[in-house]
Amino acid sequence: MLYYENGSKSTNLIADDLKVGLFQALEKLGKRNKVLAIPPDYTRLPSRAGELTEFSWQFYQDTLTDVLPALGTHSPMTDVQIKHMFGNTPRSLFRDHDWRNDVVTLGTVPSDFVKEVSGGAVDYSWPVQVNKLLVEGDFDLILSIGQVVPHEVVGMANYNKNVFVGTGGSEGINKSHFIGAAYGMEKMMGRADTPVRRIFNYASDHFATHLPIVYVQTVVGLNENGKLQTYGLFIGDDFEVFDKAASLSLQVNFKMVDKPLKKVVVWLDPTEFKSTWLGNKSIYRTRMALADDGELIVLAPALVEFGEDKQIDKLIRKYGYYGTPHTLKMVAENEDLRSNLGAAAHLIHGSSEGRFSITYCPGKETRNLTREEIEGVGFQYADFDEITEKYNPALLKDGFNTLPDGEEIFYISNPAIGLWAYKDRFDY
Protein backbone atom coordinates (compact mmCIF):
# COMPACT_ATOMS: atom_id res chain seq x y z
CA MET A 1 0.00 0.00 0.00
CA LEU A 2 1.19 3.50 -0.83
CA TYR A 3 0.77 5.89 2.11
CA TYR A 4 2.29 9.00 0.56
CA GLU A 5 3.73 10.12 -2.76
CA ASN A 6 5.02 13.46 -3.95
CA GLY A 7 7.52 13.76 -6.74
CA SER A 8 8.33 14.90 -10.26
CA LYS A 9 11.21 16.28 -12.31
CA SER A 10 10.20 19.78 -11.20
CA THR A 11 9.46 19.07 -7.52
CA ASN A 12 11.73 20.69 -4.94
CA LEU A 13 11.04 19.37 -1.43
CA ILE A 14 12.45 21.29 1.52
CA ALA A 15 12.68 19.99 5.09
CA ASP A 16 9.17 21.13 6.01
CA ASP A 17 7.74 19.30 3.00
CA LEU A 18 9.47 16.09 4.03
CA LYS A 19 8.22 16.42 7.59
CA VAL A 20 4.62 17.07 6.54
CA GLY A 21 4.64 14.17 4.09
CA LEU A 22 6.17 11.78 6.60
CA PHE A 23 3.75 12.78 9.36
CA GLN A 24 0.79 12.29 7.03
CA ALA A 25 1.95 8.77 6.26
CA LEU A 26 2.70 7.90 9.89
CA GLU A 27 -0.72 9.14 10.98
CA LYS A 28 -2.32 6.77 8.46
CA LEU A 29 -0.44 3.87 10.07
CA GLY A 30 -2.15 4.49 13.40
CA LYS A 31 -0.76 4.01 16.88
CA ARG A 32 2.43 1.98 17.25
CA ASN A 33 4.01 0.69 20.44
CA LYS A 34 7.61 0.06 19.46
CA VAL A 35 9.37 1.40 16.38
CA LEU A 36 12.73 0.68 14.75
CA ALA A 37 14.27 3.02 12.17
CA ILE A 38 16.75 1.70 9.60
CA PRO A 39 18.35 4.67 7.80
CA PRO A 40 21.50 4.52 5.66
CA ASP A 41 24.86 5.47 7.14
CA TYR A 42 27.03 8.51 6.53
CA THR A 43 27.97 7.33 3.04
CA ARG A 44 24.42 8.28 2.00
CA LEU A 45 24.48 11.73 3.58
CA PRO A 46 22.70 13.51 0.66
CA SER A 47 19.73 11.12 0.91
CA ARG A 48 17.85 13.33 3.45
CA ALA A 49 17.44 10.13 5.49
CA GLY A 50 19.06 11.78 8.48
CA GLU A 51 16.35 14.43 8.64
CA LEU A 52 13.61 11.89 8.03
CA THR A 53 14.93 9.76 10.89
CA GLU A 54 14.93 12.78 13.19
CA PHE A 55 11.38 13.62 12.09
CA SER A 56 10.36 10.04 12.83
CA TRP A 57 11.76 10.41 16.34
CA GLN A 58 9.92 13.70 16.76
CA PHE A 59 6.68 11.95 15.75
CA TYR A 60 7.06 8.82 17.87
CA GLN A 61 9.26 10.13 20.71
CA ASP A 62 9.87 7.32 23.26
CA THR A 63 8.03 4.84 21.03
CA LEU A 64 10.98 4.94 18.62
CA THR A 65 13.36 2.82 20.67
CA ASP A 66 16.14 1.91 18.24
CA VAL A 67 17.96 3.31 15.20
CA LEU A 68 20.00 0.76 13.26
CA PRO A 69 22.02 2.40 10.45
CA ALA A 70 22.17 0.07 7.45
CA LEU A 71 25.95 -0.28 7.51
CA GLY A 72 26.24 -3.42 5.43
CA THR A 73 30.01 -3.89 5.32
CA HIS A 74 30.79 -0.26 6.18
CA SER A 75 32.48 0.98 9.34
CA PRO A 76 30.27 2.01 12.28
CA MET A 77 29.34 5.68 12.35
CA THR A 78 31.25 8.03 14.64
CA ASP A 79 29.57 10.33 17.15
CA VAL A 80 30.42 13.31 14.95
CA GLN A 81 28.84 11.68 11.90
CA ILE A 82 25.71 10.71 13.83
CA LYS A 83 25.27 14.24 15.15
CA HIS A 84 25.84 15.77 11.72
CA MET A 85 23.48 13.43 9.89
CA PHE A 86 20.74 12.82 12.46
CA GLY A 87 20.63 16.12 14.33
CA ASN A 88 18.95 15.90 17.71
CA THR A 89 17.97 12.24 17.50
CA PRO A 90 19.24 10.83 20.82
CA ARG A 91 22.63 9.14 20.52
CA SER A 92 21.42 6.44 22.94
CA LEU A 93 19.05 5.07 20.28
CA PHE A 94 21.78 4.10 17.82
CA ARG A 95 22.95 0.52 17.34
CA ASP A 96 25.92 -0.77 15.32
CA HIS A 97 25.28 -3.52 12.78
CA ASP A 98 27.88 -6.31 12.83
CA TRP A 99 27.50 -8.07 9.48
CA ARG A 100 29.54 -11.08 10.58
CA ASN A 101 27.93 -11.84 13.94
CA ASP A 102 24.61 -10.05 14.53
CA VAL A 103 22.42 -11.80 11.95
CA VAL A 104 19.72 -14.43 11.72
CA THR A 105 18.60 -16.33 8.61
CA LEU A 106 14.92 -16.01 7.75
CA GLY A 107 14.98 -18.55 4.94
CA THR A 108 16.75 -19.49 1.72
CA VAL A 109 16.02 -18.50 -1.88
CA PRO A 110 16.44 -21.77 -3.80
CA SER A 111 19.35 -22.23 -6.18
CA ASP A 112 17.12 -23.05 -9.16
CA PHE A 113 15.44 -19.64 -8.83
CA VAL A 114 18.78 -17.85 -8.46
CA LYS A 115 20.17 -19.69 -11.51
CA GLU A 116 17.07 -18.88 -13.55
CA VAL A 117 16.93 -15.14 -12.85
CA SER A 118 20.70 -14.73 -13.25
CA GLY A 119 20.64 -16.39 -16.65
CA GLY A 120 22.89 -19.15 -15.37
CA ALA A 121 25.58 -16.73 -14.19
CA VAL A 122 25.59 -18.44 -10.79
CA ASP A 123 24.09 -21.62 -9.42
CA TYR A 124 23.74 -21.39 -5.65
CA SER A 125 21.04 -20.66 -3.10
CA TRP A 126 20.84 -17.31 -1.34
CA PRO A 127 20.37 -16.93 2.45
CA VAL A 128 17.89 -14.28 3.58
CA GLN A 129 19.82 -12.70 6.44
CA VAL A 130 18.93 -9.69 8.60
CA ASN A 131 20.15 -8.20 11.84
CA LYS A 132 18.66 -10.19 14.71
CA LEU A 133 17.23 -6.98 16.19
CA LEU A 134 14.58 -6.94 13.45
CA VAL A 135 13.32 -10.34 14.54
CA GLU A 136 13.93 -10.29 18.28
CA GLY A 137 13.08 -6.64 19.00
CA ASP A 138 9.29 -7.14 19.07
CA PHE A 139 8.67 -4.10 16.86
CA ASP A 140 5.25 -3.32 15.43
CA LEU A 141 6.78 -0.93 12.90
CA ILE A 142 10.12 -0.95 11.10
CA LEU A 143 10.84 2.19 9.07
CA SER A 144 13.33 1.51 6.28
CA ILE A 145 14.49 4.98 5.26
CA GLY A 146 16.69 5.84 2.31
CA GLN A 147 17.32 7.11 -1.22
CA VAL A 148 16.53 5.37 -4.49
CA VAL A 149 19.41 5.99 -6.90
CA PRO A 150 21.23 3.96 -9.61
CA HIS A 151 23.38 1.26 -8.05
CA GLU A 152 26.08 -1.11 -9.30
CA VAL A 153 25.03 -4.24 -7.38
CA VAL A 154 21.25 -4.26 -7.60
CA GLY A 155 20.43 -1.78 -10.37
CA MET A 156 18.62 0.81 -8.23
CA ALA A 157 19.49 1.22 -4.57
CA ASN A 158 17.24 0.90 -1.56
CA TYR A 159 13.81 -0.67 -0.93
CA ASN A 160 14.46 -4.21 0.42
CA LYS A 161 18.21 -3.90 -0.31
CA ASN A 162 18.35 -1.56 2.68
CA VAL A 163 17.20 -4.48 4.83
CA PHE A 164 18.80 -7.56 3.21
CA VAL A 165 22.18 -5.93 2.53
CA GLY A 166 22.21 -2.93 4.88
CA THR A 167 21.41 -5.18 7.86
CA GLY A 168 22.45 -8.42 6.17
CA GLY A 169 25.06 -11.04 6.94
CA SER A 170 28.37 -11.92 5.33
CA GLU A 171 27.09 -14.81 3.23
CA GLY A 172 24.06 -12.95 1.94
CA ILE A 173 26.03 -9.79 1.14
CA ASN A 174 28.87 -11.67 -0.51
CA LYS A 175 26.63 -13.82 -2.66
CA SER A 176 24.29 -11.02 -3.73
CA HIS A 177 27.19 -8.82 -4.80
CA PHE A 178 28.74 -11.64 -6.78
CA ILE A 179 25.46 -12.43 -8.57
CA GLY A 180 25.36 -8.89 -9.91
CA ALA A 181 29.02 -8.92 -10.93
CA ALA A 182 28.78 -12.29 -12.65
CA TYR A 183 25.61 -11.28 -14.48
CA GLY A 184 27.12 -7.96 -15.57
CA MET A 185 26.80 -4.62 -13.83
CA GLU A 186 26.31 -2.70 -17.07
CA LYS A 187 23.19 -4.76 -17.76
CA MET A 188 21.73 -3.74 -14.39
CA MET A 189 22.67 -0.19 -13.42
CA GLY A 190 19.72 2.17 -13.63
CA ARG A 191 17.17 -0.64 -13.86
CA ALA A 192 14.55 -1.52 -11.25
CA ASP A 193 14.04 -5.07 -12.54
CA THR A 194 17.30 -7.02 -12.22
CA PRO A 195 18.30 -10.54 -11.15
CA VAL A 196 19.44 -9.33 -7.72
CA ARG A 197 16.25 -7.34 -7.20
CA ARG A 198 14.14 -10.37 -8.15
CA ILE A 199 15.99 -12.41 -5.54
CA PHE A 200 15.38 -9.72 -2.90
CA ASN A 201 11.71 -9.56 -3.87
CA TYR A 202 11.43 -13.34 -3.59
CA ALA A 203 12.93 -13.06 -0.12
CA SER A 204 10.45 -10.34 0.86
CA ASP A 205 7.46 -12.29 -0.43
CA HIS A 206 8.41 -15.67 1.03
CA PHE A 207 10.36 -14.99 4.22
CA ALA A 208 9.82 -11.43 5.49
CA THR A 209 6.08 -10.80 5.40
CA HIS A 210 5.98 -11.05 9.20
CA LEU A 211 8.28 -8.02 9.52
CA PRO A 212 6.19 -4.79 9.74
CA ILE A 213 8.35 -2.84 7.28
CA VAL A 214 7.31 0.50 5.78
CA TYR A 215 9.66 2.07 3.24
CA VAL A 216 10.40 5.81 3.27
CA GLN A 217 12.12 6.57 -0.05
CA THR A 218 13.60 9.83 -1.35
CA VAL A 219 14.81 10.78 -4.80
CA VAL A 220 17.68 13.30 -4.68
CA GLY A 221 19.82 14.65 -7.50
CA LEU A 222 21.74 17.65 -8.77
CA ASN A 223 19.65 20.38 -10.37
CA GLU A 224 20.67 22.51 -13.35
CA ASN A 225 22.59 24.80 -11.00
CA GLY A 226 24.67 21.93 -9.66
CA LYS A 227 22.92 21.97 -6.28
CA LEU A 228 21.35 19.04 -4.46
CA GLN A 229 17.58 18.94 -4.87
CA THR A 230 15.03 16.54 -3.40
CA TYR A 231 12.66 15.61 -6.20
CA GLY A 232 10.49 13.04 -4.50
CA LEU A 233 9.26 11.35 -1.33
CA PHE A 234 7.44 8.02 -1.51
CA ILE A 235 6.21 6.04 1.51
CA GLY A 236 4.63 2.58 1.38
CA ASP A 237 4.92 -1.07 2.31
CA ASP A 238 5.19 -2.91 -1.02
CA PHE A 239 6.93 -2.86 -4.40
CA GLU A 240 4.85 0.07 -5.68
CA VAL A 241 6.68 2.54 -3.45
CA PHE A 242 10.01 1.44 -4.91
CA ASP A 243 8.74 1.31 -8.49
CA LYS A 244 7.51 4.90 -8.35
CA ALA A 245 10.73 6.18 -6.76
CA ALA A 246 12.89 4.24 -9.23
CA SER A 247 10.98 5.66 -12.20
CA LEU A 248 11.58 9.20 -10.97
CA SER A 249 15.21 8.46 -10.12
CA LEU A 250 15.87 7.33 -13.67
CA GLN A 251 14.59 10.70 -14.88
CA VAL A 252 16.56 12.69 -12.30
CA ASN A 253 19.78 10.78 -11.65
CA PHE A 254 20.53 9.35 -15.08
CA LYS A 255 22.39 11.46 -17.63
CA MET A 256 22.71 10.36 -21.26
CA VAL A 257 25.67 11.95 -23.02
CA ASP A 258 25.71 12.61 -26.75
CA LYS A 259 29.20 11.26 -27.32
CA PRO A 260 31.64 8.96 -25.49
CA LEU A 261 33.64 10.90 -22.93
CA LYS A 262 37.38 11.08 -23.54
CA LYS A 263 38.37 12.43 -20.14
CA VAL A 264 36.31 12.42 -16.96
CA VAL A 265 37.43 14.07 -13.71
CA VAL A 266 35.60 13.00 -10.54
CA TRP A 267 35.79 14.66 -7.12
CA LEU A 268 35.41 12.50 -4.02
CA ASP A 269 34.20 14.57 -1.08
CA PRO A 270 36.68 14.00 1.77
CA THR A 271 33.90 13.80 4.36
CA GLU A 272 32.37 10.79 2.58
CA PHE A 273 35.02 8.95 0.56
CA LYS A 274 38.02 7.49 2.36
CA SER A 275 38.28 4.12 0.58
CA THR A 276 38.18 2.72 -2.94
CA TRP A 277 35.39 0.44 -1.62
CA LEU A 278 33.25 3.60 -1.77
CA GLY A 279 35.33 5.78 -4.06
CA ASN A 280 35.06 3.36 -6.95
CA LYS A 281 31.58 4.73 -7.53
CA SER A 282 33.59 7.08 -9.71
CA ILE A 283 34.23 4.05 -11.92
CA TYR A 284 30.87 2.29 -11.66
CA ARG A 285 28.74 5.29 -12.46
CA THR A 286 30.84 6.63 -15.40
CA ARG A 287 31.97 3.44 -17.12
CA MET A 288 29.09 3.39 -19.62
CA ALA A 289 29.89 6.97 -20.67
CA LEU A 290 33.65 6.64 -21.04
CA ALA A 291 35.14 6.19 -24.49
CA ASP A 292 37.36 3.27 -25.39
CA ASP A 293 40.90 4.41 -24.51
CA GLY A 294 39.36 7.21 -22.44
CA GLU A 295 40.75 8.46 -19.14
CA LEU A 296 39.14 8.62 -15.69
CA ILE A 297 40.88 10.84 -13.13
CA VAL A 298 39.72 10.44 -9.53
CA LEU A 299 40.52 13.26 -7.11
CA ALA A 300 40.50 11.55 -3.72
CA PRO A 301 41.97 13.86 -1.05
CA ALA A 302 40.90 11.65 1.89
CA LEU A 303 41.80 8.24 0.44
CA VAL A 304 43.43 6.20 3.23
CA GLU A 305 42.40 2.59 2.50
CA PHE A 306 41.03 0.23 -0.10
CA GLY A 307 38.44 -1.64 1.95
CA GLU A 308 36.75 -0.33 5.08
CA ASP A 309 36.73 -3.89 6.37
CA LYS A 310 40.26 -5.06 7.21
CA GLN A 311 39.82 -8.48 5.62
CA ILE A 312 38.45 -6.97 2.42
CA ASP A 313 41.24 -4.39 2.36
CA LYS A 314 43.75 -7.23 2.54
CA LEU A 315 42.08 -9.07 -0.36
CA ILE A 316 42.01 -5.96 -2.54
CA ARG A 317 45.73 -5.44 -1.94
CA LYS A 318 46.43 -9.08 -2.71
CA TYR A 319 44.42 -9.52 -5.90
CA GLY A 320 43.91 -6.01 -7.32
CA TYR A 321 41.52 -4.60 -9.90
CA TYR A 322 42.55 -6.60 -12.96
CA GLY A 323 39.26 -7.45 -14.64
CA THR A 324 36.67 -10.20 -14.75
CA PRO A 325 38.66 -13.11 -16.25
CA HIS A 326 41.54 -12.61 -13.80
CA THR A 327 39.21 -12.25 -10.81
CA LEU A 328 37.16 -15.34 -11.69
CA LYS A 329 40.39 -17.30 -12.07
CA MET A 330 41.54 -16.10 -8.65
CA VAL A 331 38.19 -17.09 -7.14
CA ALA A 332 38.52 -20.57 -8.59
CA GLU A 333 42.08 -20.99 -7.32
CA ASN A 334 41.99 -19.26 -3.91
CA GLU A 335 39.83 -20.11 -0.92
CA ASP A 336 40.26 -16.72 0.76
CA LEU A 337 38.65 -14.94 -2.21
CA ARG A 338 36.12 -17.70 -2.78
CA SER A 339 34.98 -17.22 0.80
CA ASN A 340 34.57 -13.47 0.26
CA LEU A 341 32.60 -13.19 -2.97
CA GLY A 342 31.60 -9.61 -2.14
CA ALA A 343 35.26 -8.63 -2.36
CA ALA A 344 35.57 -10.54 -5.64
CA ALA A 345 32.54 -8.69 -7.00
CA HIS A 346 34.09 -5.39 -5.97
CA LEU A 347 37.32 -6.24 -7.82
CA ILE A 348 35.28 -6.86 -10.98
CA HIS A 349 33.27 -3.68 -10.52
CA GLY A 350 36.42 -1.61 -9.97
CA SER A 351 38.15 -2.66 -13.17
CA SER A 352 37.71 -0.98 -16.52
CA GLU A 353 38.38 -4.38 -18.12
CA GLY A 354 41.25 -2.66 -19.91
CA ARG A 355 38.88 -0.38 -21.87
CA PHE A 356 39.89 2.95 -20.27
CA SER A 357 42.55 4.11 -17.82
CA ILE A 358 41.86 4.85 -14.16
CA THR A 359 44.10 7.31 -12.32
CA TYR A 360 43.71 7.87 -8.59
CA CYS A 361 45.04 11.03 -6.96
CA PRO A 362 45.16 10.63 -3.16
CA GLY A 363 45.81 13.58 -0.87
CA LYS A 364 49.23 14.39 0.57
CA GLU A 365 48.65 13.60 4.25
CA THR A 366 50.75 10.91 5.94
CA ARG A 367 47.85 8.44 6.14
CA ASN A 368 46.89 8.72 2.46
CA LEU A 369 47.54 5.78 0.17
CA THR A 370 50.90 5.97 -1.60
CA ARG A 371 51.90 5.64 -5.25
CA GLU A 372 53.15 2.13 -4.57
CA GLU A 373 49.86 1.10 -2.98
CA ILE A 374 47.73 2.60 -5.76
CA GLU A 375 49.80 1.06 -8.55
CA GLY A 376 49.95 -2.20 -6.59
CA VAL A 377 46.23 -2.83 -7.16
CA GLY A 378 46.30 -1.99 -10.87
CA PHE A 379 45.40 1.71 -10.91
CA GLN A 380 47.54 4.55 -12.20
CA TYR A 381 48.74 7.23 -9.77
CA ALA A 382 49.07 10.98 -10.20
CA ASP A 383 50.14 13.77 -7.85
CA PHE A 384 47.08 15.42 -6.28
CA ASP A 385 48.55 18.93 -6.25
CA GLU A 386 49.71 18.76 -9.85
CA ILE A 387 46.40 17.43 -11.13
CA THR A 388 44.23 19.86 -9.16
CA GLU A 389 46.36 22.77 -10.37
CA LYS A 390 45.21 21.88 -13.88
CA TYR A 391 41.76 20.54 -12.97
CA ASN A 392 40.69 22.72 -10.06
CA PRO A 393 37.37 21.50 -8.58
CA ALA A 394 36.62 25.02 -7.36
CA LEU A 395 36.63 26.27 -10.95
CA LEU A 396 34.88 23.36 -12.65
CA LYS A 397 31.15 22.92 -13.17
CA ASP A 398 29.35 19.61 -13.42
CA GLY A 399 29.32 18.44 -17.01
CA PHE A 400 31.47 19.59 -19.91
CA ASN A 401 34.24 22.11 -19.27
CA THR A 402 36.60 23.66 -21.81
CA LEU A 403 39.92 24.61 -20.21
CA PRO A 404 42.06 27.64 -21.18
CA ASP A 405 44.31 25.39 -23.27
CA GLY A 406 41.30 24.16 -25.24
CA GLU A 407 41.07 20.73 -23.61
CA GLU A 408 37.53 19.46 -23.00
CA ILE A 409 36.80 17.41 -19.90
CA PHE A 410 33.67 16.14 -18.19
CA TYR A 411 33.50 16.91 -14.46
CA ILE A 412 31.45 15.13 -11.79
CA SER A 413 31.32 16.55 -8.26
CA ASN A 414 29.48 13.60 -6.66
CA PRO A 415 29.41 10.21 -8.41
CA ALA A 416 27.16 8.68 -5.74
CA ILE A 417 24.02 10.47 -6.88
CA GLY A 418 24.13 9.81 -10.60
CA LEU A 419 24.67 7.46 -13.52
CA TRP A 420 26.15 8.55 -16.82
CA ALA A 421 26.05 6.65 -20.12
CA TYR A 422 26.58 7.00 -23.84
CA LYS A 423 23.48 6.01 -25.81
CA ASP A 424 25.15 3.05 -27.56
CA ARG A 425 26.08 1.51 -24.22
CA PHE A 426 22.71 1.86 -22.48
CA ASP A 427 19.41 0.51 -23.75
CA TYR A 428 16.60 2.54 -22.14
N, C-alpha and C positions, 0 to 999 in steps of 0.2 A: 504493500500500500504506500502511496505517495502522500506524505503529510504536508510538504511545502515545496514549491518550486518557484524560482525567480531567476531568469537568466536569458541573455541574448548577446549578440556581438556588440550591442551598443549600451548594455547595462553597466552601471558603475556603482557597486555596492560599497558603502562606507560602513564603519563599525556599527552605527545605530541601525542600519538596514539589516545587518547580520543578526544583531541582537533581537530585533523585532521578529524577524523570520524564524529564528530558532525558538523563541518563546511561544510563538503561535503553534509551532509543531509540538513542542513539549506539552503545551496545554491540551492538545488533542489526545495525547497519550494518557492523560489522566494521572491520578496520584500514583507515585512509586515509593517504595520503602527503602530500597538500597540500590544505588546506581554506581556503575563503573564507567569511567571515560577512558577510551583508548585513542589518544591523539598520536600524530607522528612525532619524531624527535626533532632536534635542532637542525638536522639536515634538510628539513622541510619548512624552514622558517617562513618563507613567503606564502605558505598555504592559508594563512589566517586561522589555522587550527588552534593556535595558542589563545587567541581572543575568544574563539568559540568554546574552548574548554573553560575559560574563565567565566564566560556568560552562563555556561551550564552549571558551574558552581554557584553563581549568583542566583540562579533559578532554584536549584535544589538545596543549597546550603548543606546542612549536616547530613542530608540524605545521600549526597554524593560522597562516598566514603573512600574511593580509591581512584587514582589516576595512573594508568600503566602505559607510558610511552611505548609506541610500537618500534622498539629498537631493532628488531631482527638481529643481524650480526653486528650492529653498530655499538660503539662504546656508550656506557651510561652517561646521561646528561649531568653536567656540573650544576652547582647551585646558581652560578652566574647565568648559565644558559636557561635554566628553569625560570628564574626571575625575569629574564629578558623576554622569553617567549610566552610565559603564562601569567605574567603580571602578578596580581594579588591572590591568585589561587594558592591556598596554604601548602607550604613545602611538605608538611607532614602527610599529605595525601599521596605523594608520589612513590611509586614502586619501580624497581629496576627489573627488567626482563633478562633472565639468564637463559639463552637459547640452547645451552647444552644440558641444563639440569632442571629447569623449572617447568617442564612441559608434561602434558598427558596426551595420549593418543585416543581420539574419538572414534576412529574407524580407519578403513583402508580402501582407497580407490583401486579397483582391481586392475591387474596388469593388462588384460585384454582391452579395457577401455582406454588406458593410457597409450597403448600401442596404436589403437585405432585413431584416436584424435591427433596423435603426433605423426601420423603418416608412416609409422614404423621406425621413427627416429630413435625411439627407446622402447624397451620391452621390460618394464618393471612396474610393480605396484607403487602407490604413493600414500604414505601415512598422513592422516589428517591430525596434525599436532597443534595444540594451542597451550598458552600458559595456563597452568593449573588453577590460577586465580579465577579464570572465567568459569570454571566448572565447580570449584569448591567454595566460591565466594558468596553463594546464595543471593545473587543479584536478580532483581526483577526488571532491570533495564541495563543494557550495555550500549553505550554510545560510541560508535566507531567514527572518528572524526578525521577528515583529511581532504586532500586535493586530488582531483582526477586530472592526470597529465600524461602525455606519451611516456612509455616506459620500455626499457630494453628487455626485461625478463618476461613480462606478461602482456605487453602491448599497450595497455593504458593502466596507470597506477590506481591503486586504492580499491574501494569496495571490499570484497572478502579477502583480497591480498593483504589488507591492513591487519586482518586477524590471523590468517593462516601463515603468513610470512613475518609480519611485524611482531606477532607474539608466538611464532612457530618454533619448532625444534630443529636441531641440526640435520636430521635425516630429511625432513620435509623441505627445509630451505635448500639444502644441497641438491636434492633430486629435482625440485621444481625449477631451479635455476638452470640445471643441466638440460632439462627437457627443452626449454626455450633456446638454449645455445645450439643443441643438436638439431633442432628443427630449423633454426635460422632466424636470427633476430631481425633481419631486414624484411622478413615476411610477416613480422608481428608488430613492429613499432607503429603506434598510431592507430591500432585496430582494437576494437572492443571484443571481437570474437576471435580468440586464438586458442591453440591447444592448451596452454597453461590455464587460461581463463575457464575453459570448459571443465578442466579437472577441478579447479576451485569451486565452480558452480555445482559440480557433482557432489563435492564434499559438503557444500552448504545444504543441498537438497536431501542428502542421505544421512548425514551425521551431525548436523549442527542446528536442526530446526528447534531443538529444545533450548537453545541459547537466545535470550530476548534481545537480539541485536537490532539497533536502528542506526542507519548510516547517515552521517552529516557530511555532505560532499560539496566542496567549493571548486570553482574553475577560476584560475588566476593566470594572467599573462601580462606581457608588456604591451602598452598601448602605442599609438603612433608617435607619442612624444618620448618613448623609451622608459616610461614609468610603469610600475606595477599597478595593475587594475584588477579588481575582483568582478568578474563578468557573470558569475552565477552562484546560487546556493540551492542545493537540492537535498531534501531530507525524506527518507523512506526506509522500508524494511525489506525490499525485494529488488530484483534485478532492474526494475524500471528506473529506480533512482540513479543507478550507475549508467544505464543506457542513455538517459537524458543528459547527464553530466558529460559523458564521453563524447556525445554528438557535439555538444557545445565546445568542448576542449579541442576537438579536431578543427573547428572553425577558428579558434582563438590561438591555440598553441602551435599549430602546424603552419610552416611557411614553405611554400613551393617557390623555388628559384628558377629563373628563366634559362640559366646556363650553368653547367658544372662550375664549381668554385675552385679556382686555382690556388688561392691562399686564404686560409681562415685563421684568425687570431681570436682565441677564447680567453676571457678573464675568469679566474677562479677566486671568488670572494674569500679573503683569508679568515673570516669569521665562520665560514661553512666548510671549506675544502682544505683538509690537511693530509689527505691520502689519495693515492690513485684509485683506491676502491670506490671513492666517491668522485674524484676528479676526472675519471675516465668517462663521465657523462659528456665531457667535451668531445670524446671520440664517438660514443654511441649515437649522440643526437645529431652529429654533423656528417656521419659517414655516407649517407645516401645523397648528400649534396656535393661532396668533394669529388673533384675530377680525378681521373686516373693520372698518376704522377703528380697529384696536387700536394699541398703542404699544409699541415695543421700545426700551429704554434700555440702552446698552452702556457699561459702566464700564471704561475702557481706560487705566489709569494709565501704561502704558509705550508708548503708541502714538506712533511717531516717523516712520512712512512708510506708504504705501499698498501698494506692491509691494516685496518683498525684492530682486527683480531690478530694476536701474536702468531698463532699457528698459520693463519692465512697469509700473513706478511712473509713468513718463512717460506711458504710454498711459492709465492710470487717471485721471491728472490731466487729460488732454486730453479724454477722452470721458465719464467719469463713470458713475455707477450709475443709469441712466435707463430701464431696462426692456428687454424683449426686442425690441419693434418698432424702437425707436431704435437699439439696438445692431446689429441685423441690417442696418439701413439704413446705419449707419456702416461696417460690414464691406463692404457692397457698394460704397460710395463711396470708401473709403480703403485704400490699399495697406498702410500701416503696420499697421493693425488686421487686415487680411486676412492678413497674413504672421505674425500672432501670435494665432491663434485661441484659444489657451489664455487669453490676456488677455480676449478677447471673451467667452469662456464665463464667466470670473470676473465680468465686468460684468453679465451676465445673472443669475448666481447671487446677486450682491450687491444686487439690486434687489427691492423688495417688489412690483414691478409696479403701484405706486400703491395697493395694498390696505391697507397699514398704514404708520405712520410709523416711521422709524429715526433715533434720536438717539444720536450718539457723544459721549462725555465723556472727552477725553484728559486726561492729567495736566497739572501746571502747571510742569514743567521746561522749560528753554529749548528743548530739542530736540523737544518734543512738537508734534504737528500743531496748527495754529491754527484758530480759528473760520473764517477765510477759506478755508483749505485744506479743511476738512471740508465746509463749505457749497458749496465749488467743485465737489465731485464728486456733489452731490445729496443728501447726508445733512443732517440737522439737527444743531445743536451745542448743548450745554448745559455749564455750568460744573461741573467735577468736584467741587469742594468743596461747592457748593450742593446738588448732587444726592445726594452721599454723606452729607450731613448729614441728609437726609430718608430716603434708602435706604442705610443703613449695612450694608455686607457683613458686618461683625463681629457684627451683631445679627440677621441674616436666616438662615433655614434654607432648604434646598432644597425647592422646592414652594411651596404657597400660604402667604402671610403676611398677617395682618390688622394694619395699623398702628394706632397710638394714635388717629389721626383717623378710623378706620373704613375707610380705603381698603384694598382687597384687591389684592395683587400676586402674581405668580409669579416666584420667584427661582431662578436657575441659577448654580451656582458654577463649573462647568466644561462649556462647551457641546461640547467635543471628544469627550466620552465618552458622549454620549447623542443621542437623537432623540425629539422630542415631537410629538404630533399629536392633533387632534380627530377623533373617530370618523368624521365625515362627510367628512373630507378624506384619509382613509387607508383603503384597502381591504386588510384582512389577507389 
